[in-house]
Amino acid sequence: MNSPVPPASPAIGTQPRGDWSLAEAQALFALPFADLIYAAQRVHRAWHAPNTVQMSTLLSIKTGACPEDCAYCPQSVRYQTGVEPEALMSLEEVLERARAARAAGATRFCMGAAYRAPKAKDLARIAQMVSAVSALGLQTCATLGMLTPPQAHTLKQAGLDYYNHNLDSSEAFYGEIISTRSYQDRLDTLAAVREAGMHVCCGGIVGMGESQRDRAELLVTLANLPQQPESVPINQLVRVPGTPLAQGQDIDPFDFIRTIAVARIMIPCAQVRLSAGRTTMSDELQALAFLAGANSIFYGEKLLTTGNPDVARDRMLLERLGMVPEASDTAAGSAAGSATAADSGAVMHGAA
């Protein structure tokens, strides 16, 4: 009788590694679906409470007019998508939204701004927002484009817990979707964030026309960073009219779930976030994603400029699945625990 997971498979390991090869990642993608889900669930339970999900809320604090040419993004000034530019929000507006997110059960509040890189005057205002949101007892996260080391230190001193900066795809495929920012630019920002002492939130987007090899290469890059990310969002492309990727073949749902499962196995201590694209996902597909190791979602009606399942639907789905939101004190402990686990594993590997 065949073993559900071959003894030689890296899937049976539960410790973080920083020496993943492309061949190993591709071997995981090639496992029979049930075997891959079984392996991912084993790893998930070794590191995380199996029936809890971390709830984050994402607010666009500055919308549109971005000079970059990311082919998936409706906020690029280069595309006609109907997104109207909006200036940086006021501190009072952000605090109002943060309080509402906390009341709705979110434990992490993420602030996103459409910049190539933030200007000094804007960064000073955003630092004030970070400090004020942190004082509410929420974990804080920001995504503001590229950061220099001094900018990263400014945000850390303001109390920023997480910085999101996705790699999007493999380095080989990256040039197909972005020309205004290099892959190394993204890696440099991750290094600045890590050196400043913040947690790293870094993942990618699937369904842009990339191959399974590209997905495997992305996860190898993430897993082999000097310290693995504490949060890994897996986004399903939202095809926005007016962007270059508005038309195309959607990713097979099982391939999407495979990406989540392989991410869980290769980056075991991270919160793997079921992120953009949930509006079009059935409850059954989301349940499969949780089974594959996803344990974080964005919670609320909107992700920057695209829709998101509403709060009532999310609560109903979690109740049907017997899952509960991660408590705020647990979320804080999970972040610290993930960092500790990653730090202890850093001796034998490397990941961000």
C-alpha positions in Angstrom: 0.0 0.0 0.0 1.3 3.4 -0.9 2.1 5.8 2.0 -0.2 9.0 1.9 3.0 11.1 1.9 6.2 9.4 0.7 8.7 9.2 3.5 11.3 11.1 1.5 8.9 14.0 0.9 9.8 17.3 2.6 6.1 17.6 3.4 6.5 15.5 6.6 8.9 18.1 8.2 7.4 20.7 10.4 10.4 22.9 11.1 11.1 26.0 9.0 13.7 25.6 6.4 15.6 28.1 4.3 17.1 25.6 1.8 14.1 24.7 -0.3 14.9 23.7 -3.9 12.6 24.3 -6.8 12.4 20.5 -7.4 11.1 20.0 -3.8 8.5 22.7 -4.2 7.4 21.2 -7.6 7.2 17.8 -6.0 4.7 19.1 -3.4 2.6 20.7 -6.2 2.6 17.3 -8.0 1.3 15.3 -5.0 -2.2 13.9 -5.3 -4.6 16.5 -4.1 -5.8 14.6 -1.0 -2.2 13.8 0.0 -1.1 17.4 -0.3 -4.1 18.6 1.8 -3.3 16.0 4.4 0.3 17.0 4.6 -0.6 20.7 4.8 -3.1 20.1 7.6 -0.5 18.1 9.6 1.9 21.0 9.3 -0.8 23.5 10.1 -1.8 21.7 13.3 1.8 21.5 14.4 2.1 25.3 14.4 -1.4 26.8 14.8 -4.8 26.3 16.5 -6.6 24.4 13.8 -10.0 26.1 14.0 -9.1 29.7 14.5 -8.7 32.5 11.9 -7.0 35.8 12.3 -9.1 38.7 11.2 -7.6 41.8 9.5 -9.2 44.9 8.0 -7.6 46.8 5.2 -8.3 50.5 4.6 -7.1 52.5 1.6 -5.8 55.7 3.2 -4.6 57.2 -0.1 -6.2 56.0 -3.3 -5.2 56.0 -7.0 -2.7 58.1 -9.0 0.1 55.6 -8.6 2.9 56.0 -11.2 3.7 52.3 -11.3 2.5 50.0 -14.2 1.5 46.9 -12.3 -0.7 45.1 -14.8 -3.2 44.0 -12.2 -3.7 47.2 -10.4 -6.7 49.6 -10.9 -4.9 52.3 -9.0 -2.2 52.9 -11.7 -2.4 56.3 -13.3 -1.6 54.6 -16.6 -5.0 52.7 -16.8 -8.6 53.9 -17.2 -10.3 51.9 -14.5 -12.7 54.4 -13.0 -10.8 54.7 -9.8 -10.9 58.3 -8.7 -7.7 59.6 -6.9 -8.2 60.4 -3.3 -5.8 62.3 -1.1 -4.3 60.9 2.1 -7.1 60.6 4.7 -7.1 62.5 7.9 -6.1 61.0 11.2 -9.7 61.3 12.5 -11.1 59.4 9.5 -8.6 56.6 9.9 -9.3 56.3 13.7 -13.0 56.2 13.0 -12.6 53.3 10.6 -10.1 51.5 13.0 -12.6 51.7 15.9 -15.3 50.2 13.6 -13.0 47.4 12.5 -12.2 46.6 16.2 -15.8 46.6 17.1 -16.5 44.2 14.2 -13.9 41.7 15.5 -10.7 42.6 13.6 -7.4 42.2 15.5 -5.2 43.8 12.8 -5.7 47.0 11.0 -3.9 47.5 7.7 -3.4 50.8 6.0 -2.7 50.9 2.3 -1.6 53.8 0.2 -1.0 53.9 -3.5 2.6 55.2 -3.7 5.7 54.1 -5.5 7.4 55.2 -2.3 6.0 57.6 0.4 7.2 61.2 0.6 8.6 62.5 3.8 5.6 64.7 4.7 3.1 61.9 4.0 5.2 59.4 6.0 5.1 61.7 9.0 1.3 61.8 8.9 1.1 58.0 8.4 3.4 57.5 11.4 0.9 59.5 13.5 -1.9 57.2 12.2 0.1 54.1 13.2 0.7 55.4 16.7 -3.0 56.2 17.2 -4.3 52.9 15.8 -1.8 51.0 17.9 -3.1 52.8 21.0 -6.5 51.3 20.3 -5.1 47.9 21.0 -5.0 46.8 17.3 -2.0 45.2 15.6 -0.9 47.7 12.9 0.1 47.0 9.3 0.9 49.2 6.4 1.6 48.9 2.7 3.0 52.1 1.2 5.3 50.9 -1.6 9.1 50.9 -1.4 10.8 51.9 1.8 14.3 53.0 2.6 15.9 51.8 5.8 15.4 55.2 7.5 11.7 55.2 6.5 11.3 51.7 7.9 12.8 52.8 11.2 10.4 55.7 11.3 7.4 53.4 11.0 8.8 51.0 13.5 9.3 53.8 16.0 5.7 54.8 15.5 4.6 51.3 16.5 4.1 49.5 13.2 3.9 45.8 13.7 3.7 44.5 10.1 4.7 45.8 6.7 3.2 44.3 3.6 5.2 44.3 0.4 4.4 41.4 -1.9 6.8 39.9 -4.4 3.7 39.2 -6.6 5.2 36.2 -8.6 8.4 34.5 -9.5 11.4 36.6 -10.6 11.2 35.0 -14.0 7.6 36.0 -14.6 7.8 39.4 -12.8 8.8 41.3 -15.9 5.5 40.2 -17.6 3.5 42.3 -15.2 5.7 45.2 -13.9 8.4 47.2 -15.6 8.6 50.3 -13.2 10.0 48.5 -10.2 12.5 45.6 -10.2 12.3 42.4 -8.2 15.4 43.5 -6.3 13.7 46.7 -5.3 11.1 44.6 -3.6 13.7 42.4 -1.9 15.5 45.5 -0.7 12.3 46.9 0.9 11.8 43.5 2.7 15.3 43.7 4.0 14.8 47.3 5.2 11.6 46.2 7.0 13.2 43.2 8.7 16.3 45.2 9.7 14.1 47.8 11.4 12.5 45.0 13.5 9.1 44.8 12.0 7.2 41.7 11.0 7.1 40.9 7.3 3.8 40.4 5.4 4.7 39.1 1.9 3.0 36.9 -0.6 1.8 37.0 -4.2 -1.0 36.9 -6.7 -2.0 33.8 -8.7 -4.1 33.7 -11.8 -2.1 36.3 -13.8 -1.0 33.9 -16.5 1.9 32.5 -14.6 2.8 28.8 -14.7 2.8 26.3 -11.8 6.6 26.6 -11.9 6.3 30.3 -11.3 4.1 29.7 -8.2 6.7 27.2 -7.0 9.5 29.6 -7.5 7.7 32.4 -5.7 7.2 30.1 -2.6 10.9 29.0 -2.8 11.9 32.7 -2.7 9.7 33.4 0.2 10.7 30.4 2.2 14.4 30.9 1.6 14.5 34.6 2.7 16.9 35.2 5.6 13.8 34.9 7.9 10.5 33.6 6.8 7.6 36.1 6.6 5.2 36.0 9.6 2.3 36.6 7.2 1.8 35.3 3.6 -1.2 36.6 1.7 -2.2 34.5 -1.3 -4.2 36.7 -3.6 -6.4 35.4 -6.4 -6.3 37.9 -9.3 -9.3 40.2 -9.4 -9.7 41.1 -13.1 -10.5 44.8 -13.2 -11.7 46.4 -16.5 -9.2 48.8 -17.8 -6.1 46.9 -16.6 -4.0 44.8 -18.9 -5.0 41.7 -17.1 -8.8 42.4 -17.4 -9.1 39.5 -19.8 -7.6 36.0 -19.4 -8.0 32.5 -18.2 -8.9 32.3 -14.5 -6.8 29.9 -12.4 -8.2 26.5 -11.7 -9.7 26.5 -8.2 -7.7 23.3 -7.3 -4.5 25.0 -8.4 -5.3 27.9 -6.2 -5.8 25.6 -3.2 -2.6 23.8 -4.0 -0.7 27.1 -3.8 -2.1 27.7 -0.3 -1.3 24.2 0.8 2.3 24.4 -0.5 2.7 27.8 1.2 1.6 26.3 4.5 4.1 23.4 4.2 7.1 25.5 3.1 6.4 28.4 5.5 4.9 26.6 8.5 4.9 29.3 11.2 3.3 32.0 9.0 -0.3 33.1 9.0 -1.3 32.2 5.4 -4.0 34.8 4.4 -6.8 34.0 2.1 -6.7 37.4 0.6 -8.0 39.2 -2.6 -10.5 37.4 -4.8 -12.8 36.1 -2.0 -15.8 37.8 -3.5 -16.0 35.3 -6.3 -15.1 32.3 -4.1 -17.8 29.9 -3.0 -18.1 29.0 0.6 -16.9 25.5 -0.3 -13.8 26.8 -2.0 -13.0 29.0 1.1 -13.5 25.9 3.3 -11.0 24.0 1.2 -8.6 26.9 1.6 -8.9 26.7 5.4 -8.4 23.0 5.2 -5.2 23.6 3.2 -3.8 25.8 5.9 -5.1 29.3 5.4 -5.7 30.9 8.8 -6.2 34.6 8.1 -8.6 36.7 6.1 -9.3 40.3 5.3 -12.6 41.2 7.0 -14.9 43.9 5.8 -16.5 45.2 2.6 -13.5 46.4 0.6 -9.9 45.6 -0.2 -8.4 48.9 -1.2 -10.5 49.4 -4.3 -12.1 46.0 -4.9 -14.9 44.2 -3.1 -14.7 41.7 -0.3 -17.3 39.4 1.3 -19.3 41.3 3.9 -19.0 40.8 7.6 -22.3 38.9 8.0 -21.3 36.3 5.3 -17.9 35.8 6.9 -19.4 35.3 10.4 -21.9 32.8 9.0 -19.3 30.8 7.1 -17.0 30.6 10.1 -19.9 29.5 12.3 -20.9 26.8 9.8 -17.3 25.5 9.7 -17.0 25.5 13.5 -14.2 28.1 13.3 -13.7 31.1 15.6 -11.9 34.4 15.2 -8.5 34.6 16.8 -8.7 36.7 20.0 -6.7 40.0 20.1 -4.5 38.7 22.8 -4.0 35.4 21.0 -3.2 37.3 17.8 -0.5 39.3 19.5 0.9 36.2 21.0 0.8 34.4 17.7 2.8 37.2 16.1 5.4 37.0 18.8 5.4 33.2 18.6 5.8 33.2 14.9 8.8 35.5 15.2 10.4 33.4 17.9 9.8 30.2 15.8 11.3 31.8 12.7 14.2 33.2 14.7 15.0 29.8 16.2 14.8 28.3 12.7 17.0 31.0 11.2 20.0 29.2 12.5 19.5 26.4 10.1 18.0 28.3 7.1 17.0 31.7 5.9 13.6 33.4 5.1 11.7 36.9 5.3 
